[in-house]
Amino acid sequence: MSKKEDLNSLFRETVFEFVVGDFEKIKTKLIEELTIEDIREELNNWGKLTHPPDFAYRDINYI
């Protein structure tokens, strides 16, 4: 699997975790400066999250 495919897979997995609210899995991926509380607070401003369509993952510019 290429790096781009690996990143795409990780990105899809993380988006799924946000949508279903699996904060324990998200917590393992965070940098020290960001907390679950920060994420929950921000997500409260967004309303309900939904899964993006598959085409949304096609043209991501990985830097």
Rosetta blueprint (number, residue, H / E / L):
1 M L
2 S L
3 K H
4 K H
5 E H
6 D H
7 L H
8 N H
9 S H
10 L H
11 F H
12 R H
13 E H
14 T H
15 V H
16 F H
17 E H
18 F H
19 V H
20 V H
21 G L
22 D L
23 F H
24 E H
25 K H
26 I H
27 K H
28 T L
29 K L
30 L L
31 I L
32 E L
33 E L
34 L L
35 T L
36 I H
37 E H
38 D H
39 I H
40 R H
41 E H
42 E H
43 L H
44 N H
45 N L
46 W L
47 G L
48 K L
49 L L
50 T L
51 H L
52 P L
53 P L
54 D H
55 F H
56 A H
57 Y H
58 R L
59 D L
60 I L
61 N L
62 Y L
63 I L
